[in-house]
Amino acid sequence: MSLDSQLAGEEAQIEEPKPQFDLTVSVDSMLAFLRVKPANADQVVTYDEVVDYLTQKGITYGICEDDIRDFCETKKFYTELLCAKGDLPVDGEDGSITYNFSTNTDFRPKERADGTVDFRDLDMVKNIAKGEELCRITPPVPGKDGTDVFNRTVPFKPGRSPLLPGGINTAVSEDGLALIAEVDGCINFTSSRIDVSEVFIVRGDVNSASGNINSIGSIIVQGDVREGFSVKAGKDISIHGMTEGAIIEAEGNITISNGMNGMGKGSLKAGGNIVGKYFENSVLTANGDIYADVLMNCRATAGGSIILKGNKASLIGGKYEAGQKIVAHNIGTGTSKATKVSIQSPKLNDLLVIGSEEESMEALEQQLTNAKNDLEDFQSKFADLRAQIRADNQMEPEKQSQMIKAAIIKKAKMADEVQGIKDKLKIASEKKNSLSEFKIVGSSVVYIGTKMSIGPFNLTLMNDYSNMKFYANADEIVFSPVLPSDF
């Protein structure tokens, strides 16, 4: 072997010094940085060398291959190389609550199309029907796991699910995602609680501060209802103060502690009763009864009765119609301004029609007297007739038997006729009593000029009447003294 060959072999056996690698990994293990220090200026560092080093250090995910190749080819060893990059987890989104009503508590007047402002419609009452959803949860949106540079899974943080703000008269739906109203009512809302109340309370007056009140349930107004405003309820309305020229409507009863001056434009409409101390210049409509101390210059209609009770118990001026009876101490004014009172109902009309088709009680009583006399006269002669028939030796026994039998049948028919007339009298008496239940009662004075109508009959009083009730028979309006049972 020549000397040159021997020297070349020895040089081949001497390994070239390796470059130095300095690896830094971020605290969350999502980023890996590499610095390379070559052994000499001409040393070549390859892509494979870098990747092999990273693999030895456990860096196997998110290798930045293109950056490493460029780093090696351009020999940018004086810079720090981002050699691996993990995928951050995507955290889940929190769930949310969607409310099916306005959560606004800043009640402001609505602007009309013409630019003016409606101070009466503030939408203060939030109504809800039984079984309807108050709010519903939108579930959290799932996230996505991440992976660090060591190829380890980094779990995402799940979103939080909100709690349903359940309160009084609410229930959670079967799927657990919705809050349901258990009753018809109005919604009381805070950020952490929803209550459904069957009674909406106005803690003061109904005026420009509250706006009109419209509730599916009952309403209690602790103050007054001012002119031009309205209160409407799906159940009862109770007003602790007074009412001025307002519109009050309830499916149930209406109670006004002090009373109402309708100012010619106020009205009350109730599916049940209307109760108040006094009503003046108002329109009242009740499917049930109307109770007051004074009704003055009103138009009132009651499906039941109009009852005036109290110190005055007076019905003065206006027009009043009831289905059953009108009862007061005083009716009318005695002036030129007439008070009109009327009793009208389908049942009354039916009784009047039936009564007009049948005989009068006087005629029936006369018929009963005659029938009784005939029966008594026949009974007194029956024994003698029977003895005469049997004593007649000329008459055949069979003939005697037939005559006696005929006399017995006649007696029975006469007795049936008496009983039939008694039955008719009983029915007629019941109808008369029923008719007298449809009445107008003035326990003190019913004044001259008062105009009455009961069913189809009309009467204008030409005198004052004291302690008198008026009702109809089959022919006209009649009157009689008031009895304790008339109240």
PLY file of the C-alpha trace (Angstrom):
ply
format ascii 1.0
element vertex 487
property float x
property float y
property float z
element edge 486
property int vertex1
property int vertex2
end_header
0.00 0.00 0.00
1.36 3.37 -0.96
1.82 6.17 1.54
-0.92 8.28 -0.08
-3.47 5.47 0.16
-2.65 4.93 3.79
-3.10 8.62 4.62
-6.47 8.74 2.81
-7.77 5.79 4.81
-6.74 7.37 8.07
-8.51 10.63 7.17
-11.70 8.70 6.35
-11.64 7.06 9.75
-11.58 10.47 11.51
-15.29 11.51 12.13
-16.36 15.08 11.39
-17.50 16.89 14.57
-21.34 17.01 14.89
-23.28 20.23 15.17
-24.67 21.21 18.55
-28.51 21.28 18.98
-30.25 23.35 21.66
-33.98 22.58 22.09
-36.47 24.75 24.03
-40.11 23.74 24.63
-42.78 26.17 25.81
-44.41 25.65 29.19
-47.63 24.37 27.63
-45.67 22.08 25.30
-47.31 23.66 22.29
-44.16 25.18 20.75
-40.65 23.80 20.23
-37.69 26.02 19.30
-34.32 24.84 18.03
-30.91 26.51 17.83
-28.07 24.86 15.84
-24.39 25.58 16.26
-22.33 24.00 13.41
-18.90 22.65 14.21
-17.40 24.84 11.49
-18.51 27.40 8.99
-18.74 24.93 6.13
-20.58 22.22 8.03
-23.83 21.01 6.45
-26.83 20.29 8.70
-29.49 18.21 6.99
-33.26 18.02 7.42
-33.02 14.40 8.47
-30.49 15.23 11.18
-32.82 17.81 12.66
-35.87 15.50 12.53
-33.87 12.61 14.02
-32.80 14.87 16.88
-36.37 16.01 17.52
-37.57 12.40 17.49
-34.94 11.48 20.04
-36.27 14.28 22.24
-39.86 13.04 21.83
-40.99 15.85 19.52
-43.16 13.99 17.01
-46.25 16.16 16.38
-46.61 19.35 14.45
-43.16 19.19 12.87
-42.64 22.32 10.78
-41.14 20.46 7.81
-40.96 23.31 5.30
-39.40 25.67 7.81
-36.82 23.05 8.80
-35.86 22.42 5.16
-35.52 26.13 4.47
-33.52 26.55 7.69
-31.05 23.86 6.65
-30.75 24.92 3.02
-30.20 28.61 3.76
-28.04 27.85 6.82
-29.91 30.31 9.03
-28.19 28.76 12.03
-27.78 32.10 13.75
-31.58 32.34 14.21
-33.98 30.41 16.45
-36.13 27.96 14.51
-39.77 27.18 15.38
-39.45 23.52 14.60
-42.72 22.11 15.95
-46.11 23.58 16.72
-48.98 21.79 18.51
-52.72 22.37 18.04
-54.35 24.32 20.85
-57.64 22.91 22.17
-60.83 24.76 21.14
-62.82 25.30 24.32
-66.56 24.71 24.29
-68.94 27.69 24.18
-71.11 28.40 27.18
-74.83 27.70 26.86
-77.30 30.57 26.90
-80.90 31.30 27.85
-83.40 32.68 25.35
-86.34 34.46 26.96
-89.72 34.32 25.26
-90.72 37.72 26.61
-89.21 41.15 26.80
-86.76 41.38 29.68
-86.71 45.14 29.43
-87.64 46.79 32.73
-87.09 50.33 31.52
-90.69 51.11 30.66
-90.73 53.89 28.11
-93.61 55.28 26.08
-93.90 54.01 22.53
-93.47 56.38 19.64
-96.32 56.46 17.13
-95.86 56.53 13.37
-96.47 60.28 13.32
-93.69 60.88 15.84
-95.94 61.51 18.84
-95.56 59.47 22.01
-98.15 57.15 23.56
-97.77 57.47 27.32
-100.59 54.99 27.95
-99.00 51.92 26.36
-95.90 51.13 28.41
-96.24 47.33 28.19
-95.64 46.99 31.92
-97.48 43.68 32.28
-95.90 40.63 30.68
-98.59 37.98 30.28
-98.09 34.25 29.93
-100.60 31.43 29.46
-100.47 28.15 31.34
-98.22 25.65 29.55
-96.29 28.25 27.56
-92.49 28.42 27.64
-90.99 31.29 29.61
-87.43 30.63 28.48
-85.29 27.91 26.95
-81.65 26.90 27.33
-79.40 26.64 24.30
-76.98 23.85 25.37
-73.20 24.47 25.42
-71.36 23.95 22.14
-68.77 21.13 22.44
-65.11 22.05 21.97
-62.21 20.22 20.32
-59.21 18.53 21.95
-55.74 19.80 21.13
-52.38 17.98 20.65
-48.99 19.16 21.96
-45.62 18.68 20.24
-45.10 15.43 22.18
-48.27 14.09 20.50
-50.20 14.18 23.77
-53.91 15.02 23.84
-54.77 18.33 25.48
-58.47 18.24 26.51
-60.69 21.22 25.80
-62.51 23.14 28.53
-66.25 22.38 28.25
-68.76 25.24 28.13
-70.99 25.87 31.11
-74.72 25.22 31.01
-76.84 27.98 32.60
-79.40 27.24 35.28
-83.08 27.82 34.56
-84.26 30.75 36.75
-87.31 28.93 38.10
-89.61 30.57 40.62
-93.22 30.55 41.80
-95.72 28.80 39.50
-93.05 27.56 37.09
-91.89 24.05 36.17
-89.05 22.53 34.17
-89.97 20.84 30.90
-89.47 17.10 30.36
-86.30 17.67 28.33
-84.91 19.86 31.14
-84.20 22.73 28.79
-87.24 24.96 29.20
-89.13 26.72 31.97
-92.92 26.39 31.73
-95.68 28.53 33.26
-97.96 26.46 35.50
-100.77 29.06 35.60
-102.18 31.89 33.55
-100.62 35.04 34.90
-98.05 37.78 34.59
-94.28 37.46 34.64
-92.11 38.91 37.42
-88.53 38.84 36.16
-85.11 39.32 37.71
-81.74 38.15 36.41
-81.86 35.05 38.60
-85.56 34.29 38.96
-88.84 34.16 37.05
-92.14 34.07 38.93
-95.59 33.76 37.37
-98.19 35.53 39.47
-101.92 35.05 39.05
-102.34 38.59 40.43
-100.63 41.69 39.07
-100.35 44.44 41.69
-100.15 48.11 40.76
-98.56 49.72 43.82
-100.08 53.11 43.28
-102.24 54.77 40.64
-102.83 53.73 37.05
-101.59 56.83 35.26
-98.84 57.96 32.91
-96.23 56.34 35.16
-97.78 52.88 34.82
-99.59 53.17 31.49
-102.54 50.97 30.66
-102.66 47.66 32.51
-103.61 44.47 30.66
-103.19 41.16 32.49
-104.24 37.61 31.67
-104.77 37.03 35.40
-106.24 39.21 38.14
-105.26 42.81 38.88
-105.11 44.75 42.14
-104.74 48.52 41.88
-103.73 49.94 45.26
-104.50 53.48 44.19
-106.80 55.19 41.67
-107.35 54.71 37.96
-106.98 58.08 36.26
-108.95 59.52 33.39
-108.15 58.15 29.95
-106.41 54.97 31.10
-107.60 51.36 30.97
-107.34 48.27 33.15
-108.17 44.90 31.57
-107.93 41.47 33.23
-108.55 37.85 32.31
-109.85 37.29 35.84
-110.84 39.78 38.57
-110.06 43.47 39.05
-109.91 45.12 42.47
-109.35 48.89 42.70
-108.72 50.22 46.20
-109.22 53.85 45.28
-111.58 55.47 42.79
-111.86 55.54 39.02
-112.16 58.55 36.75
-113.29 58.35 33.13
-111.43 55.08 32.55
-112.15 51.78 30.85
-112.28 48.77 33.18
-112.82 45.28 31.76
-112.62 41.90 33.53
-113.59 38.35 32.65
-114.40 37.93 36.35
-115.60 40.44 38.94
-114.86 44.17 39.21
-114.66 45.75 42.66
-114.03 49.48 43.16
-113.75 50.42 46.83
-114.68 54.07 46.46
-116.55 54.22 43.19
-116.40 55.76 39.75
-117.18 59.02 38.02
-117.13 58.04 34.38
-117.30 61.65 33.19
-119.56 60.47 30.39
-116.83 58.30 28.83
-115.87 55.77 31.48
-117.13 52.20 31.30
-117.01 48.92 33.19
-117.54 45.48 31.71
-117.50 42.33 33.85
-118.02 38.65 33.14
-119.14 38.37 36.77
-120.34 41.05 39.21
-119.63 44.78 39.49
-119.34 46.16 43.03
-118.67 49.73 44.13
-119.78 52.47 46.49
-121.13 54.71 43.75
-121.16 55.01 39.97
-121.87 58.27 38.20
-122.03 59.12 34.47
-120.73 55.66 33.61
-121.65 52.68 31.46
-121.83 49.37 33.36
-122.27 45.92 31.83
-122.20 42.80 34.00
-123.10 39.21 33.19
-123.77 38.78 36.90
-125.09 41.36 39.38
-124.38 45.04 40.01
-124.08 46.19 43.65
-123.76 49.83 44.72
-125.00 52.46 47.15
-125.73 55.03 44.43
-126.17 54.79 40.66
-126.51 58.24 39.15
-127.03 59.10 35.49
-125.59 55.78 34.37
-126.46 53.21 31.74
-126.29 49.84 33.46
-127.10 46.34 32.24
-126.95 43.26 34.48
-127.61 39.67 33.44
-128.63 39.05 37.06
-129.86 41.83 39.34
-129.12 45.45 40.19
-129.02 45.79 43.97
-128.69 49.17 45.72
-127.66 48.85 49.37
-126.26 51.35 51.82
-127.21 54.65 53.47
-128.72 56.05 50.28
-129.40 52.97 48.15
-130.65 55.27 45.41
-131.01 54.89 41.68
-131.13 58.40 40.21
-131.46 59.28 36.52
-130.16 57.15 33.67
-131.23 53.81 32.24
-131.02 50.47 34.03
-131.81 46.95 32.85
-131.60 43.70 34.82
-132.44 40.09 34.03
-133.92 39.29 37.45
-134.71 42.28 39.68
-133.87 45.86 40.57
-133.90 46.65 44.30
-133.35 50.07 45.91
-134.66 52.36 48.62
-135.31 55.19 46.17
-135.85 55.02 42.40
-136.14 58.12 40.24
-135.84 61.83 40.94
-139.32 63.30 40.71
-137.99 65.80 38.13
-138.42 66.10 34.41
-135.34 63.95 33.86
-136.77 60.44 33.85
-135.19 57.38 35.36
-135.76 54.29 33.23
-135.78 50.82 34.79
-136.36 47.57 32.96
-136.52 43.81 33.62
-135.82 41.67 30.56
-134.92 38.00 30.26
-135.75 35.02 28.04
-137.16 33.12 31.04
-139.54 35.98 31.83
-140.74 36.06 28.24
-141.34 32.30 28.29
-143.43 32.59 31.46
-145.48 35.42 30.01
-146.19 33.47 26.82
-147.24 30.36 28.76
-149.38 32.44 31.13
-151.21 34.17 28.28
-152.15 30.81 26.73
-153.75 29.41 29.88
-156.83 30.23 31.92
-156.54 32.81 34.69
-156.36 31.74 38.31
-159.73 33.42 38.96
-161.39 31.33 36.27
-159.73 28.17 37.53
-160.78 28.87 41.09
-164.42 29.30 39.93
-164.18 26.06 37.96
-162.84 24.29 41.04
-165.69 25.60 43.20
-168.28 24.44 40.67
-166.65 21.02 40.25
-166.43 20.49 44.00
-170.10 21.45 44.43
-171.13 19.06 41.65
-169.07 16.26 43.19
-170.48 16.84 46.67
-174.03 16.96 45.30
-173.50 13.72 43.38
-171.92 12.01 46.39
-174.90 12.98 48.57
-177.29 11.41 46.04
-175.13 8.41 45.18
-176.23 6.26 48.14
-179.94 6.94 47.47
-179.50 6.21 43.75
-177.76 2.97 44.50
-180.55 1.88 46.91
-183.28 2.78 44.40
-181.66 0.69 41.68
-181.38 -2.34 43.90
-184.97 -1.95 45.17
-186.39 -1.98 41.66
-187.73 -5.55 41.39
-188.76 -5.00 37.79
-185.15 -4.40 36.73
-183.00 -7.33 35.81
-179.96 -7.92 38.05
-177.56 -7.42 35.14
-179.15 -4.05 34.35
-178.90 -3.01 38.00
-175.21 -3.88 38.05
-174.54 -1.83 34.90
-176.31 1.24 36.31
-174.46 1.07 39.62
-171.17 0.65 37.73
-171.97 3.69 35.55
-172.68 5.79 38.68
-169.35 4.76 40.21
-167.48 5.70 36.99
-169.20 9.09 36.89
-168.24 9.76 40.49
-164.60 8.87 39.70
-164.56 11.16 36.67
-165.94 14.03 38.70
-163.23 13.46 41.32
-160.56 13.39 38.57
-161.93 16.65 37.20
-161.59 18.29 40.62
-158.02 17.04 40.94
-157.20 18.22 37.40
-158.39 21.73 38.20
-156.34 21.68 41.44
-153.25 20.70 39.41
-153.86 23.56 36.98
-154.27 25.97 39.89
-150.98 24.76 41.40
-149.14 25.28 38.12
-150.76 28.69 37.66
-149.81 29.67 41.20
-146.20 28.58 40.64
-146.07 30.59 37.43
-147.54 33.60 39.20
-144.91 33.28 41.93
-142.23 32.87 39.27
-143.41 35.99 37.48
-143.29 37.95 40.71
-139.58 37.12 41.02
-138.95 39.42 38.05
-139.55 42.70 39.80
-138.65 46.28 40.54
-138.58 47.03 44.27
-138.58 50.47 45.90
-138.59 50.05 49.67
-138.80 53.81 50.28
-140.01 55.89 47.31
-140.42 55.19 43.60
-140.85 58.68 42.20
-143.38 60.04 39.76
-142.13 60.03 36.17
-140.13 56.82 36.54
-140.46 54.76 33.37
-140.71 51.01 33.79
-140.72 48.08 31.42
-141.08 44.45 32.43
-140.99 42.08 29.48
-143.26 43.59 26.77
-145.18 45.82 29.19
-144.47 49.50 29.87
-145.56 51.83 32.64
-144.87 55.49 33.44
-145.64 56.35 37.04
-148.12 59.20 37.47
-147.64 59.30 41.25
-145.05 58.59 43.88
-145.21 55.07 45.31
-143.98 54.15 48.75
-142.71 50.71 49.78
-143.92 49.08 46.57
-142.80 46.37 44.19
-143.74 46.13 40.51
-143.96 42.93 38.46
-145.87 41.56 35.49
-148.80 39.21 35.15
-149.99 37.81 31.86
-151.53 41.14 30.86
-149.73 44.12 32.41
-147.44 45.51 35.09
-149.01 45.28 38.53
-147.78 46.31 41.97
-148.14 45.28 45.61
-146.53 46.14 48.98
-142.97 45.11 49.57
-142.40 41.97 51.66
-139.23 40.95 53.53
-138.78 38.15 51.00
-138.45 40.72 48.18
-134.93 41.74 49.23
0 1
1 2
2 3
3 4
4 5
5 6
6 7
7 8
8 9
9 10
10 11
11 12
12 13
13 14
14 15
15 16
16 17
17 18
18 19
19 20
20 21
21 22
22 23
23 24
24 25
25 26
26 27
27 28
28 29
29 30
30 31
31 32
32 33
33 34
34 35
35 36
36 37
37 38
38 39
39 40
40 41
41 42
42 43
43 44
44 45
45 46
46 47
47 48
48 49
49 50
50 51
51 52
52 53
53 54
54 55
55 56
56 57
57 58
58 59
59 60
60 61
61 62
62 63
63 64
64 65
65 66
66 67
67 68
68 69
69 70
70 71
71 72
72 73
73 74
74 75
75 76
76 77
77 78
78 79
79 80
80 81
81 82
82 83
83 84
84 85
85 86
86 87
87 88
88 89
89 90
90 91
91 92
92 93
93 94
94 95
95 96
96 97
97 98
98 99
99 100
100 101
101 102
102 103
103 104
104 105
105 106
106 107
107 108
108 109
109 110
110 111
111 112
112 113
113 114
114 115
115 116
116 117
117 118
118 119
119 120
120 121
121 122
122 123
123 124
124 125
125 126
126 127
127 128
128 129
129 130
130 131
131 132
132 133
133 134
134 135
135 136
136 137
137 138
138 139
139 140
140 141
141 142
142 143
143 144
144 145
145 146
146 147
147 148
148 149
149 150
150 151
151 152
152 153
153 154
154 155
155 156
156 157
157 158
158 159
159 160
160 161
161 162
162 163
163 164
164 165
165 166
166 167
167 168
168 169
169 170
170 171
171 172
172 173
173 174
174 175
175 176
176 177
177 178
178 179
179 180
180 181
181 182
182 183
183 184
184 185
185 186
186 187
187 188
188 189
189 190
190 191
191 192
192 193
193 194
194 195
195 196
196 197
197 198
198 199
199 200
200 201
201 202
202 203
203 204
204 205
205 206
206 207
207 208
208 209
209 210
210 211
211 212
212 213
213 214
214 215
215 216
216 217
217 218
218 219
219 220
220 221
221 222
222 223
223 224
224 225
225 226
226 227
227 228
228 229
229 230
230 231
231 232
232 233
233 234
234 235
235 236
236 237
237 238
238 239
239 240
240 241
241 242
242 243
243 244
244 245
245 246
246 247
247 248
248 249
249 250
250 251
251 252
252 253
253 254
254 255
255 256
256 257
257 258
258 259
259 260
260 261
261 262
262 263
263 264
264 265
265 266
266 267
267 268
268 269
269 270
270 271
271 272
272 273
273 274
274 275
275 276
276 277
277 278
278 279
279 280
280 281
281 282
282 283
283 284
284 285
285 286
286 287
287 288
288 289
289 290
290 291
291 292
292 293
293 294
294 295
295 296
296 297
297 298
298 299
299 300
300 301
301 302
302 303
303 304
304 305
305 306
306 307
307 308
308 309
309 310
310 311
311 312
312 313
313 314
314 315
315 316
316 317
317 318
318 319
319 320
320 321
321 322
322 323
323 324
324 325
325 326
326 327
327 328
328 329
329 330
330 331
331 332
332 333
333 334
334 335
335 336
336 337
337 338
338 339
339 340
340 341
341 342
342 343
343 344
344 345
345 346
346 347
347 348
348 349
349 350
350 351
351 352
352 353
353 354
354 355
355 356
356 357
357 358
358 359
359 360
360 361
361 362
362 363
363 364
364 365
365 366
366 367
367 368
368 369
369 370
370 371
371 372
372 373
373 374
374 375
375 376
376 377
377 378
378 379
379 380
380 381
381 382
382 383
383 384
384 385
385 386
386 387
387 388
388 389
389 390
390 391
391 392
392 393
393 394
394 395
395 396
396 397
397 398
398 399
399 400
400 401
401 402
402 403
403 404
404 405
405 406
406 407
407 408
408 409
409 410
410 411
411 412
412 413
413 414
414 415
415 416
416 417
417 418
418 419
419 420
420 421
421 422
422 423
423 424
424 425
425 426
426 427
427 428
428 429
429 430
430 431
431 432
432 433
433 434
434 435
435 436
436 437
437 438
438 439
439 440
440 441
441 442
442 443
443 444
444 445
445 446
446 447
447 448
448 449
449 450
450 451
451 452
452 453
453 454
454 455
455 456
456 457
457 458
458 459
459 460
460 461
461 462
462 463
463 464
464 465
465 466
466 467
467 468
468 469
469 470
470 471
471 472
472 473
473 474
474 475
475 476
476 477
477 478
478 479
479 480
480 481
481 482
482 483
483 484
484 485
485 486
